[in-house]
Amino acid sequence: MAKTNTTELLEALANEIGENVYIDIAKWHLYLSNAKLHTVVAEQVYPILTESKSVEEEDVIKVLESIPVKIGGGRREIPLIDLLPVQCQVNLVDILEKFQREM
């Protein structure tokens, strides 16, 4: 990957997350890129990649818990973690580990 520009790295990370991680609502899969959440997630998890020696699932879960998703036209907010299937959480950790190795 060898991207030294932080902006390029964030865009690549957001793209990867957006295409591979989705929220599940009533068995409908809404990918984070379509939900316009991929960039927010990438920006929030980026410090894990740069400040830690390894990606820890607990750290990723904390980030996902801190990202509110508005539903019902903004009437309610649900933490992103509550909308992601476990497999998507695993995929996200795998994506982050891959990016960290290639940085």
Buried (B, 14 or more C-beta within 10 A) or exposed (E): EEBEEEEEBBBBBBBBBBBBBBBEEEEEEEBBBEBEBBBBBBBBBBEBBEEEEEBEEEBBBEBBEEBEBEEEEEEEEBBBBEBBEEEBBBBBBEBBEBBBEEE
